[in-house]
């Protein structure tokens, strides 16, 4: 079946809110076997909503609509739907009862402004909303079934699962499945070159590329009849990109690193300058990280590098705070101070000021000491301040991942 989604709200078109609803609905429908053919976003304007409803009803069997069901003057979806259906708005006894019971339970009483949410198009079918005041509704317009839900994400998601998906899933073809492989340290073009000939042109497995900075995601899709081939294809691709692939599906770099640290039994200390604690924040995001992460030092000033990490002041004077020599001294000092197995340090120029011809903005040195040696490398990361900091953080985490993986071989 052909299905579309419609998002309504000025805030979606002014950039004030990111439309996560459309992505969530498309993903859940896809898993249920129904692929979204088109998505449309319109403002809180009655004429625009009416036009969108008529346009989408002409080429689709079903449309999922979010937004504009509240109690404020800019909530016009219900009125527009009634116009297109050619019916009047009338008080829904079921919606009114829900409004009263929900309001008494959560806010101590029904606000008069909320009464408008009980006015629904005559003949519609209610979509219950257990998490909010605005019930949704189903309505057939020109032979197309419309499902209207509020724009509040957690309310919409519950209503989608409880009512919309059970209604539409039976019309799918069994559902599709996807596998997402997450890569770092390689460009889309390089990935495409490595995967030439990997999937035949007539393969039932689809391959899509998606950049989620600083990661590259490879998304493999197939319907449920080809699950074995889907897994086989993912395994072959992972084999071709084993060094750059760090995770699958919901796995994050943080999760993967945590599992590796637990398996290795190694402990870690950090010395951060330009990242200001970002690496430590990522590592401690995972519960149980205290088992392997001992301490982190944010040594932003030269004095702090010397006082906390025992970096010789003369070393900083001779080579500069952003240098291989100082990065190694920071890592070595952090490991000795913490008594950890490993220590990793970063020092760099994130910008926008502070660069020079010799060390432009984006110059970063990363070092790792393990008691035997100290590895250090210089990078020149592009982008603004946050991009440089983000790339530094992710690169440092990947260093740790690769080091721990090598221990297993």
N, C-alpha and C positions, 0 to 999 in steps of 0.2 A: 504494500500500500504506500501511497505517497503522503508523507506527513510533513508539516511545517511547524515552526515555532515563531511566536510573536512576543517581543518584549516591549513594554510600554512604560515610558517615563522620561521626563526632560533630563533628569540627572544622568541617564545613560548616554544621552547625546551631547552633554556638555563635559563629559569626562570626570564628573564628580564621583561616580560610582562605576566600578567595573562590573559588567554583566556576567556574573558567574552562573546565574540561573540557566542561561542558554546552553552553556557547556555541560552543566550537570544533567539537564534534561536529555540532551543529545546522547551523552554517554550511557545513561540508564536505559534509554530506548534502544540504543544499539545493542546493549547486552541482552535485551529482551527480544531481539530479532527484528526491530523496526528501525530503519535508517532515516534520519532527517534529510529531506531533500532541499529545504530552503529555510533561511532564518531572516526575519525582518524586525527592525527596531523603529518605533515611532514615538513622537512626543506626546505629552499629556494634552492632546488637542482632539476634541470630539470628531471633527471632520477628518482628521488624519487617521484616527482609529477606525472610523466607519469605512474609509477607503481601503485600509489595510485588511479589514475583515472580508470585505467583498472581493478584493484581489486574491487573497489566499484561498477563499472558499471555492474559487473557480477552478483551481488546478490541483486540489488536494482532497484526500478523503478525511483527514483529521488535522486539526491545528491545536497546539498547546499554547495557551496565552498566559503570561504573567504580568502583574502590575495593574495599578489603577483601581483596586477594589477597596481602598481605605475610606475614611470618613471626612477627608478634607476636600476643599473646592476643586483641586486638580485631579481628583479621582473620578474619571469619566468613562471608564471601560464598560460598566454595567449599562449605563444609559446608551452608549454607542451600540452595544450588542442588541439591546431591545429595539433600537431603530432599524438595524439591519434585518432583524427577525420580523419586524412589523407588528410587534406586540407592545403592550403597556407594561410599565413597572408596577408590581404589586407587592404587598407585604407578604413575605413567606413566614408562615407560622413556625416552621421548623427552624429557620434562620433566627427568628426573633427569640425563640426559646433558647437557642444556643447562645445568643448574645447576652441574655439575662443571666443564665447559669454560669457562663464563663466569666462575665464581669463581676458577679457576686463572689465568685471563688478567688479571683486574682486581684481585683482592685476595690472590692467592697461595694460595688454598685455600678449600674449602667449609666454612662455619660450620655446625655441627650444627643450629642453629635454622632454617636455610634448607631443611632436608630436607622440612619440612612443605609447601613449595611444589610438591613433586613429587606430592603427594596430590591427585588430581583425580577428579571424578565418573566412574564407569565408563561407557564408551561415548561420552565427549565427544570432540570434535575439537580438537586443540591450535591455539592462535593463537601463533605464534612471537614472541618478544620479543628482538630483537637488542641492546637497550640496557639490559636489566636482568635480574634473576634470575627474576622472576615471569612465567611464561608465562600467556597467557590461554587461554580455551577457548570452544568453541561447543557449545550444548546445546539440544535442542528440548524445551520444556515445554508440555504441553497444546496441541500444534500450533503453538506460537509459537517462533520461533528467537531464542535469546538469545546475545549476544556479550559475554563477560566479559573485561574488561581491567583492569590496575592503574590506580591513581589518579594516579601520577606523570605529570605532563603530557607531558614529552618522550617518555616511553616509550609512553604511550597514543596520542599523535599519530602516531608511526611505525607502530604496530600497526594503527591505523585506516586509514592510507593503504595499507599493504601487504596487509591481509587483509580488513577489514570493508567498506571502500568498494568494492573490486572485486567482492565478493560481492553487495552490495545495489544498486550503481549500475545494473546491467542490468535491474532491476525498476522503475526510474524512467521518466519520460516524456521523456527527452532532456536534462533539466537546466534549471535556471533561471539567469538572470543578473540582476545588480543593479548599479545605479549609485548612489553616495552623493555627494550635493552637500553641502559643508560651508559653513555660514554663521556670521557673527558680527555682533553689533550689532543684532539684530532678534529679537523674541519669537516663540514658536510661533503665538500668536493673530494677530499681524501677518502672518506668513508665510501662514497659512491664508486670511486676507482677500485677500491679493495673488493667491493661486492659485485663487480661486473661478472655476469654469468652465474651468479649464485642462485637466483630464482628464475626459472624459465618464463618466457613471456606469457605462456598459457597457464601458469601456476594459479591455483585457487587461493594461494596465500598472497595477500596484498602487503606491500612494504611502503611505509611513509616516513618522512624525515621531519623532525621537529626540534628547533633550537630553543632550549630553556636556559639561557645564559647562567653559568658558563658550560652547561651540559649540552650534549647532542643526544636526542632520543630517537631510537629506531623503533617504530611501531609496526608490528606484524599483526595482520588481521585475517581471520578465516571463519567460515561458518562452522557450526558444531560437527558437521559431517567430516571435517578435515582436521580434527584436533591432533592426530598423530603426525600429520604432515606439518602442522603449525609448530609443534615442538621440535621436530627434526630440522625444520628451516631455521628456527631460533638457535639451535645448537650449532648448526653449520656457520651461521653468521657470527656467533660468539667465538667460534674457533678461529675465524679469520681476523677478528678484532679483539683477541683475548687480552692484550696488554692494555687496551684503552677502555674495555668494558668493566665498569665497577659494580653495576647492580642491575636488578631486574624488577620490573613492575613497581611496587610501592617501596622498595628498598631505597634508602638515601645513603649518601656517602657516610654520614654519621653512623647509621646502623651497621653498615659493612665494616667500618673501622672499629666499632665497638666489639663486634664479633671476633675480629682478628686479634684485638688486644686480649680479649678473654682467653682465646685459644693459645696465644703465645706465652702468656704469663708475664709479659714485659710491662714495665712501668714507664711513665712519660712525664717530662716537665717541659714547659714552654717559656720562651723569651720573645715577646712581641714588641715591636716598635710601631711601624706604620699601620698595622692592623688594629692596634689598640684593644686587644682582648677578643677579637672576633673568632680566632681559632679556638681559644678556650671555651667560648660560648657554644660553638658547634659541638665540641667534644662533650661538654657537660650537659648538652641537651638530652642525651641518652641516659635513662635511669641506670644506676649501677656503675657509672663511670668512675666513681671514687675508688673502685677496685684497681684501677690502673693509672688514673691521672692524679699525680701527686700535687702539682702546683703550677701556676702560671704567673709570669712576671710581665707587667706592662712597663717597660723601661723606655719611656718616650724621650727623655732628655739624656744628654751625654753623661751628666752626673749620675743619673740613675743606673746607667749601664755599668759605670765603674763601681758605684756603691753596692748595688744588689747582685751584680754578675761578675764582679772582679775583673772587668775589662780594663786593661791598663790605659790611663789617660793619654800616654804618649802614643799608643796604638791608634787612638781616635784622631789625635793631632796629625799623625803621619799619613793616615790613609782616609780619614773621614768616617763619620758614623755609618754612612752607606757604602760599605766595602766588604769584600770577601773576608778580609782579615778580622774585621770587627764582628761580622756575622758568625764566624767560627768561634771567636772568643766568647760571644754571647751564648752560643749553644753549649760550649764546654763549661762555662761558668754556671749555667742553669743546671746542667746535669750534676755537677759537683755539689752545688748548694742543696739540691733536692735529694741527692742520693738515688737518682732514677737510672734505669737502664738506658733510656733514650732521652735526648733533649733536642728540641727543634727551635730554631730562631728565625725571625724575619726582620729585615731592616730595609727601608726604601723611601722613595720620594713619591708620595701619592698625589701631590699637587694641590691646587693649581700652581702655587709658587714653589720655589726652592730648587728648580732644575737648572742645569748648566749644559754647555756643549758636551762636556765629558760625561756628565750624569744627568740626562734629561728626565723630565717628569715621567714616571712609569718605571724608572730603574729600581729594581728590587733584588736583594740578595737573600737567599734562603740557605740555611745551613742545618745539618743534623749531625750530632755527636753521639756515638754509642760506646765510648770508652776505649775503642780500638782505633778509630779514625774519625775524621770530620769531613763530611761531604759538603761542598758549597757550590752554588751556581748563581749566575747573574741572569736576570730576566729584564726585558723591556716590554712591559704590559701597556697596551693602548687603552684609550678611553679616559673618562673623567675620574675624579677622586674615588668615587664609590666603585667604579669598574676596576680600577687598579687594586683597591683593597680587597674586593671580592675575588679577583683572580689570584691574588697572593694567598688568601685564605684557602681557596679550593686547591691550589697547587700544593700548598703545604700539607693539606690533608691527604692528597694523592701520593705525596712522597711517603708518608707514613704507611699508607695502604700497600704500596709497592714493596717497601722494606719488609713489612710483616709477611707478605705473601712469599717473598724470597726465602724467608726463614723456614717455610713449610716444604721447600723443595729439597 
